[in-house]
């Protein structure tokens, strides 16, 4: 038993945060983005994975919370390791299966955008993850060592 006691504090320090985000593409090839209420930025629907929650369930929940849409996961676009934040992000390809697109408590605007007409105030991390659109038949694995969106905002980044 003492070994287990010694491992738990070390394990807690090594715990990795997880995020799950969506890539939802309409029939014109445009990507669904939401404008966040908490900060003046656009992003794909998604967010933190809750304790005990599977990342693919988290993205479906987050899509619903941010857009009022019901969705299902159809594939995995990318997995990004963020060593600065000790975080792993899953970018899932999702399909809308119901609901009506609407503003919510988390998002105050939304829209489908062509890849060459993305909003200027788009999360840099999400912009980097859009390379899946060029390689739609394989999952991209990457290390993302750039500052988080929160760090950029704290530094006064103006996009």
Secondary structure, DSSP 8 states (H G I E B T S, - for coil): -HHHHHHHHHHHHH--EEEEEEEEB-TTS-EEEEEESSSS-EE-SEEE--TT--HHHHHHHHHHHHHSEEEEEEEEEEEEEETTTTEEEEEEEEEEEEE-----SSEEEEEEE-GGG--SSB-HHHHHHGGGGGSTTS-EEEE--S--HHHHHHTT---
